[in-house]
Structure formats: C-alpha cells, structure tokens
Amino acid sequence: MKVNIEIDLSPQEAREMMGWPDVSKFHETVLNSLGEQLKSGGNETLMTMLQPFMAESQKAFSAYQKLMEGMVAFNAQGDSKK
C-alpha cells in the first residue's frame, strides 16, 4: 500500500505550525546593517565573515581535485595492464 500526503504551506505557516520564531525582521536588520557597512567601505567585515567559508571551500576543492587525480591514475594503471 502506498499513501501520499501533500501539505501546502507557506514558509510562515510552516514556522507557526512548528512553533519556530519568525526571524525575518532580524534577518532584514542584519542584511541592512551589512549593506551599510559595505557602502561605507567596510570590506574588512565582509572578508572576515567569508573567510571561514572560503577556507572550507578551498579544502573541499582540494579534496575533489585529489579524488579526480586518483581516479585518473587508477584508470591509467588499468589501461597499462591490458
């Protein structure tokens, strides 16, 4: 037996149903504050915020690159044995 239940909720309705707080005003305030800092030349703030993400992105890219290099090397070894 297969049962499908479809619930059509807006994000606001889902938050209310789950009892989660509405943080849209906080989100808007933070983004406006960040925008003002960037307009006034506060690029250091943006770089400080993004640096952890950039470092992790670089690590992920390096891991992906090593994976691809390993696959190419493994495939090359298999081709040379034929």
Long-range contacts (C-beta under 8 A, 24 or more apart in sequence): none
